[in-house]
């Protein structure tokens, strides 16, 4: 993945984590912010996301999936 795409995805995911988990996701948001600047921080950010409570993870990934999905055109 190229750098601009990585930055965009990390930034979007960081916003979702922040908005859906609040202070419970502070570690994940901090590490996602680091991963925007340094791709070597991605594994640690992924571990922080995986360490979230199951309910928080469901909310984060459902919201992120909706935002990251390609737009459907209506006919």
C-alpha positions in Angstrom: 0.0 0.0 0.0 1.4 3.4 -0.9 2.0 6.0 1.8 -1.0 8.3 1.1 -3.4 5.4 1.2 -1.9 4.1 4.5 -2.2 7.6 6.0 -5.8 7.9 4.9 -6.8 4.5 6.2 -5.1 5.0 9.5 -6.6 8.5 9.9 -10.1 7.2 9.1 -9.7 4.2 11.5 -8.3 6.5 14.2 -11.4 8.7 13.9 -13.7 5.8 14.1 -11.9 4.4 17.2 -11.9 7.7 18.9 -15.6 8.4 18.2 -16.9 4.9 19.1 -14.7 4.0 22.1 -13.7 7.3 23.7 -11.0 6.9 26.3 -11.1 3.1 26.1 -9.5 3.3 22.7 -6.8 5.9 23.6 -3.9 3.4 23.1 -5.2 2.4 19.7 -5.8 6.0 18.6 -2.3 7.0 19.7 -0.7 4.0 17.8 -2.8 4.6 14.7 -1.6 8.2 14.8 2.0 6.9 14.9 1.3 4.5 12.1 0.2 7.5 9.9 3.8 8.7 10.0 5.7 5.4 10.4 4.5 2.1 8.7 6.6 0.1 11.2 4.1 1.1 13.8 1.2 -0.7 12.1 1.7 -4.1 13.8 1.6 -2.5 17.3 -1.5 -0.5 16.3 -3.2 -3.7 15.0 -2.4 -5.4 18.4 -4.0 -2.4 20.2 -7.1 -2.7 18.0 -7.3 -6.5 18.7 -7.0 -5.8 22.4 -10.2 -3.7 22.4 -13.3 -5.2 24.1 -15.3 -7.4 21.7 -18.2 -4.9 21.6 -15.9 -2.0 20.9 -14.3 -4.0 18.1 -17.6 -4.8 16.5 -18.6 -1.1 16.5 -15.2 0.0 15.2 -15.0 -2.5 12.4 -18.7 -2.1 11.3 -18.3 1.7 11.2 -15.0 1.5 9.3 -16.3 -1.0 6.8 -19.3 1.3 6.0 -16.9 4.2 5.5 -14.3 2.3 3.5 -16.8 0.4 1.2 -17.0 1.6 -2.4 -20.0 3.7 -3.0 -22.9 2.0 -4.7 -24.6 3.9 -7.5 -28.4 3.8 -7.7 -30.0 3.3 -11.0 
